[in-house]
Amino acid sequence: MTIKTFTFNPFQENTYLVFDETNEAVIIDAGCLQTAEKQALSRFIEDNKLTLKRVLNTHLHLDHQFGNKFLFDTYGIAPEACVEDEFLLENVVAQARSYGFPVTEEAQPLGAYITENQELTFGNSSLKAIHAPGHSPGSMVLYSEKDGVMFAGDVLFQGSIGRTDLPKGDYASLILAITKKLLVLPDSTVVYCGHGPSTTIGYEKKNNPYL
């Protein structure tokens, strides 16, 4: 599994393009907002002769789904996310304007729902969905046991955790999900975060002051 990281939009959100030896690929959290960001993502896909199979969202806060409509318009692939976050697609233009973002089109509707323990396949690879609510009610962590990596969205960061003061956030649920579902995974598991640098489960168990 090869992981290409792009950092997009004013929130410095990490968008991940993941592919394997078959050249089939998925995008996790398409945060591309500006034209140059969208072009950088599509250019990498084209230059590496990748076939985009899925557009996955760990959750549906604005900064993680800005690029979903562009990807649907360009590749015909609708995003997938947990149904419990679908409410966040409402009134996206108004939401974006409140932050000063130049968004003129409403959110791309979901094409499918991601559910707990679902295996999201592409090429010879798969990602298991782990429901980890708290930052948002539908937050999903995408985990590959084979490759020893997870895409945590805004659930877990290096030395920190996701904020819980946004609509339908819940601190107790977040802590429970992290401790019961994520920290039980191997210490060597690499955590690719929604913002900032990657980390490992082992590092967070020893060094995260919130856990």
GUZANU-303187 format. One line per field, with one value per residue (C-alpha): residue number from 0; residue in three letters; chain; x, y, z. Coordinates in steps of 0.1 Angstrom, whole numbers, plus 5000, padded with zeros to 4 digits. Each point is the difference from the previous one (the first is absolute). Layout:
REM residues N
i	NUM; ...
aa	ALA; ...
ch	A; ...
xx	X; ...
yy	Y; ...
zz	Z; ...
//
This chain:
REM residues 211
i	0; 1; 2; 3; 4; 5; 6; 7; 8; 9; 10; 11; 12; 13; 14; 15; 16; 17; 18; 19; 20; 21; 22; 23; 24; 25; 26; 27; 28; 29; 30; 31; 32; 33; 34; 35; 36; 37; 38; 39; 40; 41; 42; 43; 44; 45; 46; 47; 48; 49; 50; 51; 52; 53; 54; 55; 56; 57; 58; 59; 60; 61; 62; 63; 64; 65; 66; 67; 68; 69; 70; 71; 72; 73; 74; 75; 76; 77; 78; 79; 80; 81; 82; 83; 84; 85; 86; 87; 88; 89; 90; 91; 92; 93; 94; 95; 96; 97; 98; 99; 100; 101; 102; 103; 104; 105; 106; 107; 108; 109; 110; 111; 112; 113; 114; 115; 116; 117; 118; 119; 120; 121; 122; 123; 124; 125; 126; 127; 128; 129; 130; 131; 132; 133; 134; 135; 136; 137; 138; 139; 140; 141; 142; 143; 144; 145; 146; 147; 148; 149; 150; 151; 152; 153; 154; 155; 156; 157; 158; 159; 160; 161; 162; 163; 164; 165; 166; 167; 168; 169; 170; 171; 172; 173; 174; 175; 176; 177; 178; 179; 180; 181; 182; 183; 184; 185; 186; 187; 188; 189; 190; 191; 192; 193; 194; 195; 196; 197; 198; 199; 200; 201; 202; 203; 204; 205; 206; 207; 208; 209; 210
aa	MET; THR; ILE; LYS; THR; PHE; THR; PHE; ASN; PRO; PHE; GLN; GLU; ASN; THR; TYR; LEU; VAL; PHE; ASP; GLU; THR; ASN; GLU; ALA; VAL; ILE; ILE; ASP; ALA; GLY; CYS; LEU; GLN; THR; ALA; GLU; LYS; GLN; ALA; LEU; SER; ARG; PHE; ILE; GLU; ASP; ASN; LYS; LEU; THR; LEU; LYS; ARG; VAL; LEU; ASN; THR; HIS; LEU; HIS; LEU; ASP; HIS; GLN; PHE; GLY; ASN; LYS; PHE; LEU; PHE; ASP; THR; TYR; GLY; ILE; ALA; PRO; GLU; ALA; CYS; VAL; GLU; ASP; GLU; PHE; LEU; LEU; GLU; ASN; VAL; VAL; ALA; GLN; ALA; ARG; SER; TYR; GLY; PHE; PRO; VAL; THR; GLU; GLU; ALA; GLN; PRO; LEU; GLY; ALA; TYR; ILE; THR; GLU; ASN; GLN; GLU; LEU; THR; PHE; GLY; ASN; SER; SER; LEU; LYS; ALA; ILE; HIS; ALA; PRO; GLY; HIS; SER; PRO; GLY; SER; MET; VAL; LEU; TYR; SER; GLU; LYS; ASP; GLY; VAL; MET; PHE; ALA; GLY; ASP; VAL; LEU; PHE; GLN; GLY; SER; ILE; GLY; ARG; THR; ASP; LEU; PRO; LYS; GLY; ASP; TYR; ALA; SER; LEU; ILE; LEU; ALA; ILE; THR; LYS; LYS; LEU; LEU; VAL; LEU; PRO; ASP; SER; THR; VAL; VAL; TYR; CYS; GLY; HIS; GLY; PRO; SER; THR; THR; ILE; GLY; TYR; GLU; LYS; LYS; ASN; ASN; PRO; TYR; LEU
ch	A; A; A; A; A; A; A; A; A; A; A; A; A; A; A; A; A; A; A; A; A; A; A; A; A; A; A; A; A; A; A; A; A; A; A; A; A; A; A; A; A; A; A; A; A; A; A; A; A; A; A; A; A; A; A; A; A; A; A; A; A; A; A; A; A; A; A; A; A; A; A; A; A; A; A; A; A; A; A; A; A; A; A; A; A; A; A; A; A; A; A; A; A; A; A; A; A; A; A; A; A; A; A; A; A; A; A; A; A; A; A; A; A; A; A; A; A; A; A; A; A; A; A; A; A; A; A; A; A; A; A; A; A; A; A; A; A; A; A; A; A; A; A; A; A; A; A; A; A; A; A; A; A; A; A; A; A; A; A; A; A; A; A; A; A; A; A; A; A; A; A; A; A; A; A; A; A; A; A; A; A; A; A; A; A; A; A; A; A; A; A; A; A; A; A; A; A; A; A; A; A; A; A; A; A; A; A; A; A; A; A
xx	5000; 5014; 4987; 5004; 4991; 4987; 4995; 4971; 4978; 5005; 4994; 5031; 4980; 5018; 4985; 5013; 5002; 5006; 5008; 5016; 5019; 4968; 4999; 4965; 4996; 4978; 4999; 4995; 4986; 5001; 5007; 5011; 4984; 5020; 5003; 5038; 4993; 4975; 5024; 5029; 4978; 4988; 5034; 5015; 4973; 5007; 5038; 5000; 4974; 4977; 4964; 4979; 4975; 4986; 4998; 4999; 4993; 5010; 4974; 4982; 5013; 5005; 5037; 5000; 4974; 5007; 5012; 4972; 4980; 5031; 5008; 4965; 4999; 5035; 4999; 4963; 5006; 4977; 5014; 4994; 4996; 4981; 4963; 5003; 5020; 4977; 4984; 5033; 4994; 4971; 5005; 5037; 5002; 4987; 5024; 5029; 4992; 5000; 5037; 5006; 5005; 4991; 4976; 4971; 4986; 4982; 5016; 5002; 4974; 5013; 5000; 5002; 5002; 5030; 4990; 5018; 5025; 4994; 5029; 5006; 5018; 5021; 5026; 5016; 4994; 4973; 4993; 4978; 4976; 5001; 4972; 5016; 4975; 5006; 5016; 4970; 4973; 5010; 5038; 5015; 5037; 5012; 5024; 5022; 5013; 5021; 5018; 5000; 4985; 4968; 4985; 4986; 4983; 4997; 4995; 5037; 5030; 5036; 4998; 4964; 4964; 4972; 4980; 4965; 4984; 4986; 4964; 4992; 5035; 5004; 5032; 4991; 4992; 5033; 5021; 4981; 5005; 5037; 5007; 4978; 5005; 5032; 5025; 4994; 5016; 5037; 5024; 5017; 4969; 5006; 4973; 4994; 4982; 4976; 5023; 5037; 5026; 4995; 5006; 4997; 4977; 5029; 5012; 4965; 4995; 5032; 4999; 4965; 4990; 4963; 5000
yy	5000; 5034; 5031; 5035; 5029; 5033; 5029; 5022; 5030; 5026; 4974; 4981; 4968; 4968; 4984; 4965; 4982; 4963; 4974; 4967; 4980; 4997; 5038; 5000; 5029; 5016; 5036; 5005; 5034; 5021; 5034; 5017; 5035; 5022; 4993; 4994; 4974; 4981; 5001; 4986; 4971; 4991; 5005; 4975; 4975; 5004; 5001; 4967; 4984; 4993; 4989; 5016; 4976; 5016; 5034; 4993; 5024; 4994; 5027; 5028; 5033; 5026; 4998; 4963; 5000; 5032; 4979; 4974; 5018; 5006; 4963; 4990; 5025; 4988; 4962; 4993; 4985; 5011; 5002; 4974; 5009; 4990; 5008; 5017; 5028; 5006; 5030; 5018; 5002; 5024; 5037; 4996; 5033; 5019; 4980; 5008; 5037; 5002; 4991; 5023; 4971; 5006; 4971; 5005; 4964; 4979; 4968; 4969; 4974; 4967; 4970; 4974; 4997; 4987; 4977; 4985; 4972; 5004; 4990; 5027; 4983; 5012; 4981; 4974; 5022; 5007; 5024; 4990; 5027; 5006; 5022; 5025; 5027; 5031; 5025; 4995; 4974; 4981; 5001; 4969; 4989; 4980; 4972; 4976; 4972; 4986; 5033; 5011; 5034; 5019; 5032; 5016; 5032; 5024; 4973; 4997; 5023; 5000; 5009; 5010; 4990; 5014; 5030; 4992; 5034; 4998; 4990; 4966; 4996; 4980; 4998; 4968; 4981; 5011; 4989; 4967; 4993; 5008; 4979; 4970; 4999; 5016; 4996; 4963; 4998; 4991; 5027; 5001; 5011; 5033; 5026; 5023; 5030; 5025; 5028; 5002; 4972; 4963; 4981; 4964; 4983; 4992; 5036; 5012; 4974; 5014; 5037; 5012; 5022; 4996; 4962
zz	5000; 4990; 5017; 4985; 5023; 4989; 5024; 4988; 5008; 5028; 5027; 4988; 4996; 4990; 4969; 4993; 4967; 5006; 4973; 4996; 4973; 4979; 4996; 5015; 5024; 5026; 5013; 5037; 5010; 4969; 5014; 4968; 4998; 4977; 4962; 5005; 5027; 4978; 4971; 5022; 5011; 4965; 4985; 5024; 4991; 4963; 5001; 5020; 4978; 5030; 4997; 5027; 5015; 5031; 5018; 5037; 5028; 5036; 5009; 4982; 5016; 4973; 4998; 4993; 4972; 4980; 4970; 4999; 4973; 4979; 5001; 4992; 4970; 4988; 5007; 5005; 5035; 5028; 5035; 5028; 5036; 5031; 4999; 5035; 4984; 4971; 5017; 4996; 4962; 5006; 4991; 4992; 4981; 5031; 5022; 4978; 4997; 5038; 4999; 4970; 4975; 4963; 4996; 4976; 4996; 5025; 5012; 4979; 5013; 5013; 4976; 5028; 5038; 5018; 5029; 5030; 4991; 4963; 4978; 4974; 4971; 4971; 4980; 5023; 5030; 5025; 5029; 5029; 5013; 5038; 5013; 5024; 5008; 5021; 4977; 4978; 5005; 4968; 5003; 4985; 5003; 4970; 5010; 4981; 5022; 4971; 4995; 5036; 4993; 5009; 4987; 5031; 4987; 5029; 5027; 5011; 4994; 5010; 5037; 4997; 4993; 4978; 5013; 5013; 5001; 4965; 4992; 5015; 5014; 5032; 5021; 5019; 4968; 4984; 5029; 5002; 4962; 5002; 5030; 4992; 4962; 4990; 5029; 4999; 4966; 4996; 5013; 4966; 4982; 4982; 5005; 4971; 5015; 4985; 5008; 5009; 5001; 5002; 5032; 5013; 5024; 5023; 5001; 5009; 5028; 5017; 4991; 4993; 5031; 4991; 5002
//
